[in-house]
Amino acid sequence: MSGQMINNAEKTSLPLVRLLSRGLRFRYLRLTGRPARPQALSLELTRRCMARCLMCNIWQTPRELPELAAADWLELLADPLLGDLRELDLTGGEPFLRADLAELFRGICRFKRSHLPKLQSIAITTNGFLTERILAEVTELLPVLEEARISLVFAFGFDAVGELHDRIRGYRGAWQKLAATIDGLVALREKHPGLVLGAKTTVTRHNVGELEAIVRFADEHRLFTIISPYILTPARYANLDREDNLSLSGADLDALKSFYASPRFQWSYFRRELLRYLQQGRMRKPCTAGFNYYFVRSNGDFFPCPLREVKLGNLTRTPLAELMQSRAAERFRKGVGRFPECTGCTEPGLERYALPFEGFHYLGQLFRLGPGGLRQLHRHLGLDKYFP
């Protein structure tokens, strides 16, 4: 790296020496299979859902599957091993079906000083159907979150603008309800700038022609966008039987490539990696699942990755430290990035956890983008929370 490049890079406010150190550390951890302290968690609060989406079978989960109560989740989050947690992802099913969701949020805010000092954001994925409940609970919780200095990020399941969204979601009136929820939260955002709103779109044969309309709507409402192809997995979505109904034709793939090649996505790292994947047939972005990221199912089952069917155990029966240090977890960490599922993984968002932890790949973006471009990418991905 030239002296001029280092000089310019320092203006990005990125600690380059720290990235080099992290790169070496990550490779040592992967070689030995040792764990790091988690920096991000995804908690599947429920598998209950009123939607019947074409791309997902979560809603088919037997009703007798138990769900951890808010107190159980808070017991997990009080574990000293989670003192380095920066991001928390609350997902489902539909999280707003939980009667104790506000209790969970309040407990997390109480823990900010004592147990979760580095936590900066909570993201919640929702279909947006429960408009009145969502607006009421968010209105009540935003002052509490602001006092704890935790931002709230919404990712709406958003598959089309209008009636096609109803058909994909398998729910009459889905679009009308989602649009009303977005309008209400956009109004709340005027008084609460820590409220971040976005659209999360799963691309299938049914909506590949609707992406420009989704982007226009998102721009008009100042929503970030996460737009990615469907994923087939026996684990998270339990949807291996859906391929015939979801698969993209050659023409669909060409349309998707053209969409991702748009200059509009200049600073989207995920977009660029997806485009390369569509062109080359192999995903190459780094992954640190099982190192600084884990997924927890609604019944307490603990996974190093939400997509690979490798369960390490259950948190109601085995302590977190024991699960993270188990032989199964060690084997997973030694193989991460090399499993067959990794080469076709288009799961969006995981790069936020991987890039600052893996180090070398993110540092390599300096040569691709230049100092100004790297600074823009850093801001776009919201990675300041990983560089205190």
C-alpha positions in Angstrom: 0.0 0.0 0.0 1.5 3.3 -1.0 2.2 6.1 1.5 -0.2 8.4 -0.4 -3.0 5.7 -0.2 -2.5 5.3 3.5 -2.5 9.0 4.0 -5.8 9.4 2.1 -7.3 6.4 3.8 -6.7 7.8 7.2 -9.1 10.6 6.2 -11.9 8.0 6.1 -11.5 7.8 9.9 -11.2 4.0 9.5 -8.5 2.5 11.8 -6.4 0.7 9.2 -4.0 -0.8 11.7 -7.0 -2.2 13.5 -8.4 -3.8 10.3 -5.0 -5.4 9.7 -5.0 -6.7 13.2 -8.5 -8.0 12.9 -7.7 -9.7 9.6 -4.9 -11.7 11.2 -7.0 -12.5 14.3 -9.9 -13.8 12.2 -7.6 -16.1 10.3 -6.2 -17.4 13.5 -9.6 -18.0 14.9 -10.8 -19.8 11.8 -7.7 -22.0 11.8 -8.1 -23.0 15.4 -11.9 -23.0 15.5 -12.0 -20.7 18.5 -14.9 -18.4 19.1 -15.0 -14.6 19.5 -17.5 -12.6 21.6 -20.8 -12.1 19.7 -21.3 -8.7 18.2 -24.6 -9.4 16.5 -27.5 -11.8 17.2 -30.7 -12.7 15.3 -33.5 -13.7 17.6 -36.5 -15.4 16.0 -39.1 -14.3 18.5 -41.9 -16.4 17.0 -42.7 -18.6 14.0 -46.3 -17.6 14.1 -47.4 -15.5 11.1 -50.7 -14.5 9.5 -49.1 -14.3 6.0 -48.8 -17.4 3.8 -45.9 -16.2 1.7 -45.0 -18.0 -1.5 -41.3 -18.1 -0.6 -41.5 -19.3 3.0 -42.9 -22.1 5.1 -42.2 -20.7 8.6 -46.0 -20.3 9.1 -46.4 -24.1 8.8 -44.4 -24.7 12.0 -46.5 -26.8 14.4 -48.3 -24.8 17.0 -47.0 -26.9 19.8 -43.4 -25.7 19.3 -42.7 -23.6 22.4 -41.6 -20.0 22.4 -39.2 -18.4 24.8 -40.9 -15.7 27.0 -39.6 -12.2 27.2 -38.0 -13.1 30.5 -36.1 -16.0 28.8 -34.8 -13.7 26.1 -33.7 -11.2 28.7 -31.9 -13.9 30.6 -29.9 -14.7 27.5 -29.1 -11.1 26.8 -27.8 -10.7 30.4 -25.0 -13.2 29.7 -21.6 -11.5 30.2 -20.5 -13.0 26.9 -22.8 -10.6 25.1 -21.1 -7.5 26.5 -19.7 -6.7 23.0 -23.1 -6.9 21.3 -23.5 -4.0 18.8 -26.7 -5.1 16.8 -29.7 -7.1 17.7 -32.1 -8.4 15.0 -35.6 -9.4 16.1 -37.4 -11.5 13.5 -40.1 -14.1 13.0 -42.7 -15.1 11.8 -44.3 -11.8 12.8 -42.8 -10.3 15.9 -45.7 -8.0 16.6 -47.9 -11.1 17.3 -46.1 -11.3 20.6 -48.0 -9.8 23.5 -44.8 -9.3 25.4 -42.8 -7.5 22.7 -42.9 -4.1 24.5 -41.7 -5.9 27.7 -38.8 -7.3 25.8 -37.8 -3.9 24.4 -38.0 -2.2 27.8 -35.9 -4.9 29.3 -33.2 -4.4 26.6 -33.2 -0.7 27.3 -32.7 -1.4 31.0 -29.8 -3.6 30.2 -28.1 -1.0 28.1 -25.9 0.3 30.9 -25.5 -2.8 32.9 -25.2 -5.6 30.4 -25.3 -4.3 26.8 -23.1 -1.1 26.9 -22.2 -1.3 23.2 -25.6 -2.1 21.8 -26.5 0.7 19.3 -29.4 -0.7 17.2 -32.3 -3.0 17.2 -33.7 -4.1 13.9 -37.1 -5.7 13.6 -38.6 -7.5 10.5 -42.3 -7.2 10.1 -45.0 -7.7 7.4 -46.6 -4.5 8.7 -50.2 -6.0 8.8 -50.9 -5.1 12.4 -50.9 -1.3 11.8 -52.7 -0.1 15.0 -50.6 -2.3 17.3 -47.3 -1.4 15.6 -47.9 2.3 15.7 -49.1 2.2 19.3 -46.2 0.2 20.6 -43.6 2.1 18.6 -45.0 5.5 19.8 -44.7 4.2 23.3 -41.2 2.7 22.9 -39.4 5.4 20.9 -38.7 7.7 23.9 -37.4 4.7 25.9 -35.1 3.7 23.1 -33.9 7.3 22.6 -33.1 7.6 26.3 -31.0 4.4 26.0 -29.4 5.7 22.8 -30.6 2.7 20.8 -31.9 3.3 17.3 -34.8 1.3 16.0 -34.6 -0.1 12.4 -37.6 -1.5 10.6 -37.3 -3.9 7.7 -40.7 -4.3 6.1 -41.4 -7.4 4.0 -42.2 -5.6 0.7 -42.7 -7.7 -2.5 -44.5 -5.4 -4.8 -46.5 -2.1 -4.9 -50.3 -2.9 -4.9 -52.3 -6.1 -5.3 -49.4 -8.3 -6.4 -48.0 -7.9 -2.9 -51.3 -9.4 -1.5 -50.9 -12.5 -3.8 -47.2 -13.0 -2.9 -48.0 -12.7 0.8 -51.1 -14.9 0.6 -53.1 -12.3 2.5 -56.0 -10.2 1.3 -55.4 -6.5 2.1 -51.7 -7.0 2.8 -50.6 -4.0 0.7 -53.2 -1.6 2.1 -52.1 -2.6 5.7 -48.4 -2.3 4.9 -48.8 1.1 3.2 -50.8 2.4 6.2 -48.1 1.2 8.6 -45.3 2.8 6.6 -47.2 6.1 6.4 -47.7 6.1 10.2 -44.1 5.4 10.9 -42.9 7.9 8.4 -44.9 10.5 10.3 -43.3 9.3 13.6 -39.8 9.6 12.0 -40.2 13.3 11.7 -40.1 13.6 15.5 -37.8 10.7 16.1 -34.8 10.6 13.6 -33.4 7.5 15.3 -36.3 5.6 13.7 -34.9 4.0 10.5 -37.3 2.5 7.9 -36.5 0.1 5.1 -38.0 -2.3 2.5 -36.8 -5.9 2.4 -37.7 -7.6 -0.9 -37.3 -11.2 -1.8 -36.9 -11.5 -5.6 -38.8 -14.4 -7.3 -40.3 -15.1 -10.7 -43.4 -13.3 -9.5 -42.0 -9.9 -8.8 -38.7 -9.5 -10.7 -40.5 -7.1 -13.0 -41.7 -4.9 -10.1 -38.3 -3.9 -8.6 -38.2 -0.4 -10.2 -41.6 0.3 -8.8 -40.5 -0.8 -5.3 -37.4 1.4 -5.6 -39.5 4.4 -6.6 -41.8 3.9 -3.6 -38.8 3.5 -1.3 -37.2 6.7 -2.6 -40.5 8.7 -2.2 -40.8 7.5 1.4 -37.0 7.6 2.2 -36.8 3.9 2.9 -33.5 2.0 2.5 -33.8 -1.1 0.3 -32.6 -4.7 0.7 -33.4 -6.5 -2.5 -32.1 -10.1 -2.9 -33.0 -13.3 -4.6 -35.0 -16.0 -2.8 -33.1 -18.6 -0.7 -34.0 -22.2 -0.4 -33.0 -23.8 2.9 -34.3 -26.6 5.2 -33.3 -24.4 8.2 -34.5 -20.8 8.4 -37.3 -20.8 5.8 -38.0 -24.6 5.5 -38.9 -24.0 1.9 -37.1 -26.7 -0.2 -40.4 -27.6 -1.8 -40.9 -24.1 -3.2 -38.3 -24.0 -6.0 -40.6 -24.7 -8.9 -42.8 -21.8 -7.9 -40.0 -19.3 -7.3 -37.3 -20.1 -9.8 -36.0 -17.3 -12.1 -35.9 -17.9 -15.9 -32.9 -16.8 -18.0 -34.7 -13.6 -19.0 -35.5 -13.0 -15.3 -31.9 -13.3 -14.4 -30.9 -10.9 -17.2 -33.4 -8.4 -15.9 -32.0 -8.8 -12.3 -28.5 -8.3 -13.5 -29.5 -5.1 -15.3 -31.3 -3.9 -12.2 -28.2 -4.5 -9.9 -25.9 -2.8 -12.5 -27.8 0.5 -12.1 -25.7 3.5 -10.9 -28.3 4.0 -8.3 -26.6 1.3 -6.2 -23.1 2.8 -6.5 -22.4 2.5 -2.7 -24.2 -0.8 -2.1 -21.6 -3.5 -1.3 -24.3 -6.2 -1.3 -25.5 -5.2 -4.7 -22.1 -5.5 -6.2 -21.5 -8.9 -4.7 -24.9 -10.1 -5.9 -24.1 -8.9 -9.4 -20.8 -10.8 -9.4 -22.6 -13.9 -8.1 -25.2 -13.7 -10.9 -22.4 -13.4 -13.4 -20.0 -16.0 -12.0 -22.3 -18.4 -10.1 -20.4 -18.2 -6.8 -20.7 -15.9 -3.8 -17.4 -14.6 -2.5 -18.2 -12.1 0.2 -16.7 -12.9 3.7 -18.8 -14.6 6.4 -18.1 -14.6 10.2 -21.2 -16.6 11.2 -20.3 -18.6 14.3 -17.6 -16.1 15.2 -19.3 -12.8 16.0 -22.8 -13.7 14.8 -25.4 -16.3 15.9 -29.1 -17.1 15.2 -31.5 -18.3 17.9 -34.8 -20.0 17.1 -38.0 -19.1 19.0 -37.7 -22.3 21.1 -34.1 -21.6 22.1 -32.3 -23.7 19.5 -28.9 -22.1 18.9 -27.3 -21.9 15.4 -24.1 -20.5 14.1 -25.8 -19.7 10.8 -29.5 -19.2 10.1 -29.3 -21.0 6.7 -27.3 -24.1 7.4 -29.0 -26.9 9.4 -26.3 -27.1 12.1 -27.9 -26.8 15.5 -25.4 -26.5 18.4 -27.9 -27.1 21.1 -30.6 -25.3 23.0 -30.1 -22.4 25.3 -32.8 -23.6 27.8 -30.7 -26.6 28.5 -27.1 -25.6 27.9 -25.3 -22.4 28.8 -24.3 -20.0 26.0 -20.5 -20.4 26.7 -20.7 -24.2 26.4 -22.6 -24.0 23.1 -20.1 -21.5 21.6 -17.1 -23.6 22.7 -18.5 -27.0 21.7 -16.8 -29.3 19.2 -19.7 -28.8 16.8 -19.2 -25.0 16.9 -15.4 -25.5 16.4 -16.0 -27.7 13.4 -18.4 -25.1 11.9 -16.0 -22.2 12.4 -13.1 -24.1 10.7 -15.3 -24.7 7.7 -17.2 -21.4 7.4 -17.1 -19.9 3.9 -16.3 -23.3 2.4 -19.6 -25.2 2.9 -21.7 -25.8 -0.2 -24.4 -23.4 1.1 -21.8 -20.6 1.4 -21.1 -20.5 -2.3 -24.7 -19.7 -3.1 -25.7 -17.6 0.0 -27.5 -14.4 -0.9 -28.7 -13.7 2.6 -28.7 -9.9 2.9 -27.1 -7.9 5.7 -24.7 -10.4 7.1 -21.8 -8.4 5.6 -22.4 -5.7 8.2 -21.1 -8.2 10.8 -18.5 -9.7 8.7 -16.6 -6.8 7.0 -15.4 -5.1 10.2 -14.5 -8.4 11.9 -12.8 -10.2 9.0 -10.7 -7.1 8.3 -8.8 -7.9 5.1 -11.7 -7.9 2.7 -13.0 -4.6 3.9 -9.5 -3.1 3.7 -9.3 -4.4 0.1 -12.3 -2.1 -0.7 -9.9 0.8 -0.3 -8.2 -0.2 -3.5 -11.4 -0.8 -5.3 -13.2 2.3 -4.3 -10.6 4.8 -3.2 -10.7 6.7 0.1 -13.8 8.7 -0.7 -15.7 5.7 -1.9 -14.7 3.7 1.1 -15.9 6.4 3.4 -19.3 6.5 1.5 -19.6 2.7 1.8 -18.7 2.8 5.5 -21.5 5.3 6.0 -24.0 3.4 3.8 -23.5 0.2 5.8 -23.6 2.0 9.2 -20.3 0.5 10.4 -19.3 3.2 12.9 -20.7 1.0 15.7 -17.9 -1.5 15.0 -15.1 1.2 15.3 -15.5 2.8 18.7 
